[in-house]
């Protein structure tokens, strides 16, 4: 699964360039604050495994106006470093590599 270039942001971590993207519009479950926000990361030059990160924040465009901390580039860089330590190989083919940082997320009733 490759990320589209439109809407993707560039980030350099330890001298390697990546592209990351957060959905502009929330999914139905994210809009209802039932599931947390997610973003995806991939290596810019090589097609390989995509990193999928589940955050502990609601999507900023949720329907209830629930306050959300935005996904900052520093958070993305920290998560990329964590994934690389945990065995993510962005240039190797394979299924998406998932990181779950949703501890502390409280869904809406």
N, CA, C and O atoms as a DFTB+ gen file, in Angstrom:
436 C
 N C O
     1  1       0.852      -1.170       0.000
     2  2       0.000       0.000       0.000
     3  2       0.899       1.234       0.000
     4  3       1.675       1.431       0.935
     5  1       0.808       2.032      -0.997
     6  2       1.622       3.235      -1.084
     7  2       0.794       4.458      -0.716
     8  3      -0.406       4.522      -0.983
     9  1       1.451       5.410      -0.107
    10  2       0.798       6.674       0.233
    11  2       0.720       7.543      -1.006
    12  3       1.635       7.557      -1.829
    13  1      -0.357       8.249      -1.129
    14  2      -0.432       9.217      -2.216
    15  2       0.468      10.403      -1.911
    16  3       0.673      10.740      -0.745
    17  1       0.994      11.022      -2.916
    18  2       1.878      12.175      -2.706
    19  2       1.105      13.422      -2.297
    20  3       1.623      14.280      -1.582
    21  1      -0.136      13.511      -2.756
    22  2      -0.945      14.681      -2.438
    23  2      -1.319      14.646      -0.952
    24  3      -1.899      13.673      -0.471
    25  1      -0.987      15.693      -0.253
    26  2      -1.299      15.784       1.161
    27  2      -0.260      15.161       2.073
    28  3      -0.377      15.264       3.294
    29  1       0.756      14.514       1.510
    30  2       1.805      13.899       2.312
    31  2       2.871      14.938       2.654
    32  3       3.185      15.815       1.850
    33  1       3.416      14.821       3.856
    34  2       4.454      15.754       4.305
    35  2       5.796      15.047       4.349
    36  3       5.870      13.851       4.630
    37  1       6.834      15.778       4.074
    38  2       8.200      15.254       4.069
    39  2       8.788      15.407       5.463
    40  3       8.573      16.417       6.135
    41  1       9.546      14.373       5.897
    42  2      10.253      14.435       7.164
    43  2      11.562      13.675       7.010
    44  3      11.606      12.631       6.359
    45  1      12.619      14.194       7.604
    46  2      13.929      13.547       7.568
    47  2      14.264      13.106       8.984
    48  3      14.279      13.914       9.913
    49  1      14.532      11.814       9.136
    50  2      14.890      11.242      10.433
    51  2      16.205      10.499      10.273
    52  3      16.302       9.566       9.476
    53  1      17.214      10.907      11.025
    54  2      18.551      10.296      10.978
    55  2      19.101      10.233       9.559
    56  3      19.717       9.241       9.171
    57  1      18.876      11.296       8.786
    58  2      19.425      11.396       7.437
    59  2      18.625      10.678       6.366
    60  3      19.017      10.700       5.200
    61  1      17.515      10.039       6.723
    62  2      16.682       9.322       5.761
    63  2      15.378      10.071       5.589
    64  3      14.763      10.505       6.563
    65  1      14.963      10.220       4.346
    66  2      13.748      10.978       4.044
    67  2      12.540      10.049       3.993
    68  3      12.566       8.997       3.354
    69  1      11.487      10.464       4.680
    70  2      10.221       9.736       4.712
    71  2       9.097      10.678       4.297
    72  3       9.268      11.895       4.220
    73  1       7.939      10.069       4.031
    74  2       6.737      10.820       3.712
    75  2       5.665      10.314       4.673
    76  3       5.496       9.106       4.840
    77  1       4.939      11.240       5.306
    78  2       3.879      10.833       6.227
    79  2       2.592      11.562       5.913
    80  3       2.601      12.658       5.353
    81  1       1.481      10.939       6.281
    82  2       0.185      11.504       5.936
    83  2      -0.847      11.144       6.985
    84  3      -0.896      10.021       7.486
    85  1      -1.657      12.117       7.296
    86  2      -2.790      11.981       8.196
    87  2      -4.049      12.195       7.363
    88  3      -4.099      13.114       6.545
    89  1      -5.062      11.362       7.559
    90  2      -6.315      11.547       6.808
    91  2      -6.885      12.932       7.056
    92  3      -6.994      13.365       8.203
    93  1      -7.243      13.619       6.002
    94  2      -7.834      14.957       6.123
    95  2      -9.218      14.872       6.756
    96  3      -9.545      15.642       7.659
    97  1     -10.023      13.939       6.279
    98  2     -11.360      13.743       6.837
    99  2     -11.347      12.489       7.694
   100  3     -10.758      11.482       7.301
   101  1     -11.979      12.529       8.847
   102  2     -11.978      11.344       9.709
   103  2     -12.865      10.240       9.146
   104  3     -13.801      10.500       8.390
   105  1     -12.555       9.002       9.528
   106  2     -13.469       7.913       9.220
   107  2     -14.725       8.108      10.069
   108  3     -14.743       8.962      10.955
   109  1     -15.752       7.341       9.813
   110  2     -16.996       7.478      10.580
   111  2     -16.735       7.255      12.072
   112  3     -17.226       8.013      12.909
   113  1     -15.964       6.216      12.406
   114  2     -15.680       5.906      13.806
   115  2     -14.787       6.962      14.460
   116  3     -14.930       7.242      15.650
   117  1     -13.874       7.545      13.695
   118  2     -13.042       8.627      14.218
   119  2     -13.877       9.885      14.426
   120  3     -13.659      10.617      15.391
   121  1     -14.819      10.143      13.542
   122  2     -15.667      11.329      13.662
   123  2     -16.540      11.254      14.911
   124  3     -16.858      12.278      15.515
   125  1     -16.925      10.039      15.294
   126  2     -17.731       9.844      16.500
   127  2     -16.866       9.691      17.754
   128  3     -17.391       9.490      18.849
   129  1     -15.561       9.783      17.599
   130  2     -14.591       9.625      18.701
   131  2     -14.654       8.231      19.311
   132  3     -14.407       8.059      20.505
   133  1     -14.985       7.239      18.492
   134  2     -14.975       5.865      18.964
   135  2     -13.595       5.240      18.793
   136  3     -13.213       4.357      19.560
   137  1     -12.841       5.698      17.783
   138  2     -11.481       5.205      17.559
   139  2     -10.540       6.400      17.441
   140  3     -10.962       7.483      17.035
   141  1      -9.271       6.212      17.792
   142  2      -8.320       7.328      17.726
   143  2      -7.838       7.596      16.307
   144  3      -8.091       6.829      15.378
   145  1      -7.145       8.698      16.180
   146  2      -6.566       9.147      14.922
   147  2      -5.369       8.259      14.545
   148  3      -4.675       7.746      15.422
   149  1      -5.138       8.086      13.258
   150  2      -4.005       7.296      12.759
   151  2      -3.257       8.095      11.695
   152  3      -3.825       8.973      11.047
   153  1      -1.982       7.778      11.528
   154  2      -1.232       8.323      10.400
   155  2      -0.336       7.237       9.833
   156  3      -0.057       6.240      10.498
   157  1       0.114       7.436       8.597
   158  2       0.936       6.457       7.906
   159  2       2.248       7.101       7.472
   160  3       2.303       8.293       7.170
   161  1       3.308       6.283       7.446
   162  2       4.648       6.747       7.072
   163  2       5.236       5.745       6.090
   164  3       5.031       4.539       6.226
   165  1       5.972       6.251       5.095
   166  2       6.703       5.371       4.186
   167  2       8.009       6.030       3.759
   168  3       8.156       7.249       3.846
   169  1       8.940       5.229       3.304
   170  2      10.218       5.717       2.779
   171  2       9.928       6.462       1.480
   172  3       9.090       6.027       0.690
   173  1      10.605       7.565       1.259
   174  2      10.326       8.384       0.082
   175  2      10.799       7.735      -1.214
   176  3      10.081       7.769      -2.214
   177  1      11.988       7.145      -1.215
   178  2      12.586       6.663      -2.451
   179  2      12.268       5.216      -2.800
   180  3      12.194       4.869      -3.979
   181  1      12.080       4.369      -1.795
   182  2      11.869       2.947      -2.041
   183  2      10.457       2.548      -1.644
   184  3       9.944       2.982      -0.612
   185  1       9.833       1.716      -2.475
   186  2       8.529       1.203      -2.091
   187  2       8.746      -0.006      -1.199
   188  3       9.458      -0.941      -1.562
   189  1       8.140       0.021      -0.056
   190  2       8.330      -1.068       0.905
   191  2       7.190      -1.080       1.894
   192  3       6.052      -0.744       1.566
   193  1       7.511      -1.467       3.093
   194  2       6.519      -1.585       4.148
   195  2       6.084      -0.211       4.649
   196  3       6.913       0.666       4.890
   197  1       4.791      -0.039       4.800
   198  2       4.228       1.200       5.332
   199  2       4.079       1.065       6.837
   200  3       3.655       0.024       7.340
   201  1       4.429       2.121       7.546
   202  2       4.243       2.178       8.994
   203  2       2.888       2.821       9.261
   204  3       2.617       3.917       8.773
   205  1       2.034       2.149      10.033
   206  2       0.719       2.672      10.393
   207  2       0.713       2.880      11.902
   208  3       0.917       1.938      12.667
   209  1       0.478       4.117      12.322
   210  2       0.552       4.489      13.733
   211  2      -0.827       4.907      14.233
   212  3      -1.467       5.791      13.664
   213  1      -1.268       4.261      15.298
   214  2      -2.510       4.633      15.960
   215  2      -2.144       5.493      17.155
   216  3      -1.448       5.036      18.061
   217  1      -2.608       6.736      17.163
   218  2      -2.265       7.661      18.239
   219  2      -3.255       7.515      19.397
   220  3      -4.181       6.705      19.340
   221  1      -3.046       8.303      20.433
   222  2      -3.976       8.285      21.563
   223  2      -4.875       9.527      21.568
   224  3      -5.447       9.880      22.599
   225  1      -4.994      10.182      20.416
   226  2      -5.772      11.411      20.287
   227  2      -6.958      11.198      19.355
   228  3      -6.874      10.401      18.421
   229  1      -8.060      11.901      19.595
   230  2      -9.147      11.859      18.615
   231  2      -8.740      12.645      17.364
   232  3      -7.826      13.469      17.403
   233  1      -9.429      12.374      16.266
   234  2      -9.163      13.127      15.043
   235  2      -9.581      14.579      15.276
   236  3     -10.609      14.841      15.901
   237  1      -8.794      15.504      14.782
   238  2      -9.065      16.930      15.004
   239  2     -10.394      17.382      14.392
   240  3     -10.983      18.361      14.850
   241  1     -10.866      16.682      13.369
   242  2     -12.130      17.047      12.718
   243  2     -13.291      16.181      13.199
   244  3     -14.211      15.896      12.432
   245  1     -13.254      15.762      14.457
   246  2     -14.359      14.938      14.957
   247  2     -15.626      15.766      15.059
   248  3     -15.568      16.994      15.118
   249  1     -16.763      15.102      15.081
   250  2     -18.057      15.775      15.020
   251  2     -18.490      16.377      16.350
   252  3     -19.432      17.168      16.388
   253  1     -17.829      16.021      17.425
   254  2     -18.249      16.496      18.744
   255  2     -17.429      17.674      19.246
   256  3     -17.684      18.184      20.337
   257  1     -16.464      18.104      18.479
   258  2     -15.620      19.206      18.906
   259  2     -14.705      18.828      20.048
   260  3     -14.217      19.695      20.772
   261  1     -14.470      17.538      20.215
   262  2     -13.578      17.068      21.269
   263  2     -12.164      17.547      20.980
   264  3     -11.666      17.386      19.866
   265  1     -11.534      18.120      21.953
   266  2     -10.209      18.702      21.769
   267  2      -9.186      17.613      21.448
   268  3      -9.170      16.553      22.074
   269  1      -8.342      17.890      20.472
   270  2      -7.333      16.939      20.030
   271  2      -5.989      17.634      19.877
   272  3      -5.916      18.750      19.362
   273  1      -4.940      16.983      20.319
   274  2      -3.584      17.478      20.110
   275  2      -3.161      17.059      18.696
   276  3      -3.273      15.882      18.352
   277  1      -2.685      17.985      17.880
   278  2      -2.311      17.616      16.513
   279  2      -1.078      16.708      16.482
   280  3      -0.262      16.713      17.403
   281  1      -0.965      15.937      15.410
   282  2       0.230      15.111      15.198
   283  2       1.337      16.034      14.695
   284  3       1.272      16.538      13.574
   285  1       2.332      16.247      15.516
   286  2       3.439      17.142      15.176
   287  2       4.562      16.364      14.505
   288  3       4.704      15.163      14.736
   289  1       5.368      17.036      13.670
   290  2       6.511      16.356      13.060
   291  2       7.456      15.739      14.093
   292  3       8.044      14.688      13.839
   293  1       7.606      16.379      15.250
   294  2       8.470      15.799      16.290
   295  2       7.899      14.483      16.809
   296  3       8.656      13.564      17.122
   297  1       6.571      14.380      16.906
   298  2       5.935      13.121      17.310
   299  2       6.131      12.047      16.252
   300  3       6.384      10.886      16.575
   301  1       6.015      12.435      14.993
   302  2       6.202      11.490      13.890
   303  2       7.646      10.987      13.870
   304  3       7.881       9.791      13.696
   305  1       8.617      11.892      14.048
   306  2      10.030      11.498      14.056
   307  2      10.316      10.533      15.208
   308  3      11.034       9.549      15.032
   309  1       9.759      10.813      16.370
   310  2       9.953       9.941      17.534
   311  2       9.366       8.558      17.267
   312  3       9.970       7.543      17.617
   313  1       8.197       8.521      16.651
   314  2       7.555       7.249      16.350
   315  2       8.324       6.470      15.293
   316  3       8.419       5.246      15.382
   317  1       8.874       7.152      14.298
   318  2       9.685       6.479      13.275
   319  2      10.908       5.842      13.927
   320  3      11.232       4.691      13.638
   321  1      11.585       6.570      14.796
   322  2      12.749       6.009      15.492
   323  2      12.355       4.797      16.332
   324  3      13.076       3.800      16.361
   325  1      11.224       4.880      17.008
   326  2      10.722       3.766      17.807
   327  2      10.431       2.550      16.923
   328  3      10.786       1.426      17.280
   329  1       9.789       2.768      15.773
   330  2       9.467       1.676      14.858
   331  2      10.720       1.026      14.290
   332  3      10.783      -0.196      14.158
   333  1      11.721       1.841      13.954
   334  2      12.977       1.291      13.435
   335  2      13.662       0.418      14.481
   336  3      14.227      -0.623      14.145
   337  1      13.616       0.835      15.751
   338  2      14.184       0.015      16.831
   339  2      13.402      -1.285      17.017
   340  3      13.968      -2.309      17.401
   341  1      12.093      -1.236      16.742
   342  2      11.245      -2.417      16.910
   343  2      11.244      -3.338      15.695
   344  3      10.561      -4.362      15.704
   345  1      11.992      -2.996      14.657
   346  2      12.137      -3.904      13.526
   347  2      11.480      -3.493      12.228
   348  3      11.450      -4.284      11.285
   349  1      10.953      -2.283      12.145
   350  2      10.372      -1.831      10.885
   351  2      11.476      -1.629       9.864
   352  3      12.445      -0.918      10.130
   353  1      11.343      -2.241       8.708
   354  2      12.287      -2.078       7.601
   355  2      11.535      -1.402       6.459
   356  3      10.855      -2.074       5.684
   357  1      11.651      -0.078       6.346
   358  2      10.829       0.655       5.374
   359  2      11.123       0.343       3.918
   360  3      10.285       0.618       3.059
   361  1      12.289      -0.224       3.607
   362  2      12.626      -0.499       2.207
   363  2      12.327      -1.931       1.797
   364  3      12.446      -2.269       0.619
   365  1      11.941      -2.779       2.739
   366  2      11.642      -4.179       2.427
   367  2      10.153      -4.351       2.167
   368  3       9.336      -3.725       2.841
   369  1       9.788      -5.185       1.203
   370  2       8.362      -5.412       0.959
   371  2       7.743      -6.210       2.106
   372  3       8.426      -6.943       2.821
   373  1       6.447      -6.047       2.254
   374  2       5.757      -6.797       3.295
   375  2       4.489      -6.099       3.722
   376  3       4.139      -5.041       3.201
   377  1       3.801      -6.705       4.682
   378  2       2.550      -6.102       5.168
   379  2       2.837      -4.850       5.984
   380  3       3.969      -4.646       6.421
   381  1       1.836      -4.012       6.194
   382  2       2.043      -2.804       6.995
   383  2       2.536      -3.147       8.396
   384  3       2.142      -4.158       8.977
   385  1       3.403      -2.292       8.926
   386  2       3.954      -2.437      10.273
   387  2       3.143      -1.519      11.181
   388  3       3.104      -0.308      10.965
   389  1       2.498      -2.087      12.190
   390  2       1.600      -1.318      13.046
   391  2       2.260      -0.961      14.378
   392  3       2.907      -1.796      15.010
   393  1       2.085       0.278      14.784
   394  2       2.491       0.756      16.112
   395  2       1.226       1.284      16.776
   396  3       0.531       2.136      16.221
   397  1       0.937       0.774      17.961
   398  2      -0.262       1.187      18.685
   399  2       0.137       2.029      19.886
   400  3       0.678       1.515      20.865
   401  1      -0.134       3.327      19.803
   402  2       0.142       4.260      20.898
   403  2      -1.174       4.773      21.490
   404  3      -1.239       5.888      22.007
   405  1      -2.217       3.949      21.409
   406  2      -3.548       4.404      21.803
   407  2      -3.831       4.268      23.304
   408  3      -4.952       4.534      23.739
   409  1      -2.859       3.868      24.086
   410  2      -3.076       3.758      25.528
   411  2      -3.488       5.119      26.080
   412  3      -2.826       6.123      25.820
   413  1      -4.557       5.152      26.823
   414  2      -5.053       6.396      27.375
   415  2      -6.161       7.031      26.576
   416  3      -6.760       8.006      27.031
   417  1      -6.460       6.508      25.387
   418  2      -7.561       7.061      24.590
   419  2      -8.877       6.601      25.192
   420  3      -9.064       5.414      25.461
   421  1      -9.789       7.541      25.401
   422  2     -11.104       7.203      25.924
   423  2     -12.146       7.502      24.852
   424  3     -12.357       8.660      24.492
   425  1     -12.797       6.457      24.343
   426  2     -13.812       6.695      23.309
   427  2     -15.041       7.388      23.883
   428  3     -15.319       7.304      25.079
   429  1     -15.750       8.056      23.032
   430  2     -16.998       8.711      23.446
   431  2     -18.072       7.644      23.632
   432  3     -18.070       6.634      22.928
   433  1     -18.983       7.859      24.570
   434  2     -20.058       6.875      24.803
   435  2     -21.072       6.852      23.681
   436  3     -22.030       6.081      23.731
